[in-house]
Amino acid sequence: MGTSPGAEPVQAVRWTDDGLRLLDQRLLPHEERYVVCRTAEETAAAIRDMVVRGAPAIGVAAAYGAVLAVRARQAQDPARWREGFAADLDRLAAARPTAVNLFWALARMRRVAAQADDAEAPARLEAEARAIHEEDVAANRRMGELGAAFIEPGSAVLTHCNTGALATGGHGTALGVIRTAWRQGRIREVFADETRPWLQGARLTAWELVREGIPVRLIADAAAAALLAAGRVRWVVVGADRIAANGDVANKIGTYGLAVLARHHGVRFMVVAPTSTIDPGIADGGAIPIETRAADEVLTAAGRRVAPQGAGAWNPVFDVTPAGLVDVLVTERGALERPDREGIARLLG
Ligand SMILES: CSC[C@H]1O[C@H](OP(=O)(O)O)[C@H](O)[C@@H]1O
């Protein structure tokens, strides 16, 4: 296991002749095993169960799930495939509530299906899913360049959760900025929060960085305050799952606390997300649906129960950071310092 330094980033989502091939992120870093989804329902289950996770990766996977849907529905009932197709996309939309990329990608697929005649629909939908995937990788590479330009040479940075090739179509959002900045010699060291309870940082971000030879030090989530107080990092760099029209940011639980700490300690706070993660239909962060997952995710660690029987848990897996705590929002259309409603509207213009 493991690859020599400088290895190319992984591809969490691959479209193959056999179906939608997903690297099972529940098993990393100890096992690299792929799951193949051949139906929309299997794809929805893979998103719901976090075989594939990360806002952009979820959108890309769901787009390919829609291709699986049209193929199956046309084979089942060529004359009335559209009803079943719509139901399949509803099932994909119900898989997870917070990452807006899921709904953004499915809306693109619904639009293509509505405009296509029966015969051309499968090919048109596959082309759209591939475009969504390719656009995401291009956006991440662009954001990598734009975000890295803010990071002063010799910086140490802290990142939260996993926002790399595993969370996207490839390269990554916040971790894409860190990858690009590292290659440009701007980053001296990366600190990564373990990101309880699902451990995206400890299991996924560390795996991506180690396999590329990028120095990473894991910290307990609770150590972030001491790290920032000690002046050990210059930037906190995170991703997003949904950004409201006023710039409020929903991201992995713990992000809001990091933003408060960063502002208190004069550390700059960067959010990196493609414009497909901005939801202009949501006025502010208070209206963003926050996913709550099973209590067991908190009551266990790496699959082993750590809490006594009888203990309950509260497990919201996202929180909302007010736009006022964000120093710069990096998107593929440009970087917005001190993001606000007007700046977001200009960005989307
Ligand atoms: C590139 S956005 C990744 C985003 O998704 C993560 O959530 P999850 O692992 O639950 O899908 C986290 O919020 C990351 O910032």
The ligand as an SDF file (V2000), in Angstrom:
LIG
                    3D

 15 15  0  0  0  0  0  0  0  0999 V2000
  -14.3400   19.4050   -1.4960 C   0  0  0  0  0  0  0  0  0  0  0  0
  -15.6480   19.6240   -0.4750 S   0  0  0  0  0  0  0  0  0  0  0  0
  -15.4390   18.3740    0.6960 C   0  0  0  0  0  0  0  0  0  0  0  0
  -16.3270   18.6110    1.8710 C   0  0  0  0  0  0  0  0  0  0  0  0
  -17.1770   17.4800    2.0600 O   0  0  0  0  0  0  0  0  0  0  0  0
  -16.9020   16.9650    3.3560 C   0  0  0  0  0  0  0  0  0  0  0  0
  -18.0320   16.4060    3.9530 O   0  0  0  0  0  0  0  0  0  0  0  0
  -18.2730   14.8040    3.8710 P   0  0  0  0  0  0  0  0  0  0  0  0
  -16.9410   14.1500    4.0650 O   0  0  0  0  0  0  0  0  0  0  0  0
  -19.2590   14.5560    5.0040 O   0  0  0  0  0  0  0  0  0  0  0  0
  -18.8820   14.5560    2.5120 O   0  0  0  0  0  0  0  0  0  0  0  0
  -16.4100   18.1620    4.1240 C   0  0  0  0  0  0  0  0  0  0  0  0
  -17.4440   19.0250    4.4950 O   0  0  0  0  0  0  0  0  0  0  0  0
  -15.5050   18.7820    3.1100 C   0  0  0  0  0  0  0  0  0  0  0  0
  -15.1480   20.1060    3.3550 O   0  0  0  0  0  0  0  0  0  0  0  0
  1  2  1  0
  2  3  1  0
  3  4  1  0
  4  5  1  0
  4 14  1  0
  5  6  1  0
  6  7  1  0
  6 12  1  0
  7  8  1  0
  8  9  2  0
  8 10  1  0
  8 11  1  0
 12 13  1  0
 12 14  1  0
 14 15  1  0
M  END
$$$$
